[in-house]
């Protein structure tokens, strides 16, 4: 994966201990889980 710095605010995470997905606002307390989630959340949704 590229530079993950652009996917979340590292300073905010260090201060508050959580960060949210920029796409859906789900909250994460573990950065690796956020990154994995954003890879899925950022994909285009299929229309039904």
C-alpha positions as CSV (number, residue, x, y, z in Angstrom):
1,X,0.0,0.0,0.0
2,X,1.2,3.5,-0.6
3,X,1.7,6.2,1.9
4,X,-1.0,5.7,4.5
5,X,-0.4,9.1,6.0
6,X,-3.0,10.5,3.6
7,X,-5.8,8.2,4.7
8,X,-6.0,9.4,8.3
9,X,-4.8,12.2,10.6
10,X,-1.9,10.6,12.6
11,X,-1.6,13.5,15.0
12,X,-5.3,13.3,15.9
13,X,-5.0,9.5,16.4
14,X,-2.0,10.0,18.7
15,X,-3.9,12.6,20.8
16,X,-7.3,11.1,21.0
17,X,-6.7,7.4,20.4
18,X,-9.3,6.9,17.6
19,X,-9.9,8.0,14.0
20,X,-12.8,7.6,11.7
21,X,-13.1,6.4,8.1
22,X,-13.2,9.4,5.8
23,X,-15.9,7.7,3.6
24,X,-18.4,6.4,6.2
25,X,-17.3,7.9,9.5
26,X,-17.0,4.5,11.3
27,X,-14.7,4.8,14.2
28,X,-11.5,2.8,14.7
29,X,-9.1,2.4,17.6
30,X,-6.6,0.3,15.6
31,X,-5.0,1.9,12.6
32,X,-4.5,-1.4,10.8
33,X,-8.2,-2.1,11.0
34,X,-9.0,1.4,9.6
35,X,-6.6,0.9,6.7
36,X,-8.2,-2.5,5.9
37,X,-11.7,-1.1,6.2
38,X,-10.9,1.9,4.0
39,X,-9.6,-0.4,1.2
40,X,-13.1,-2.0,1.1
41,X,-15.1,1.1,1.9
42,X,-13.4,3.2,-0.9
43,X,-14.3,0.7,-3.6
44,X,-17.2,1.7,-5.9
45,X,-20.5,0.1,-4.9
46,X,-22.3,-2.2,-7.3
47,X,-25.7,-1.0,-8.3
48,X,-28.5,-3.5,-7.9
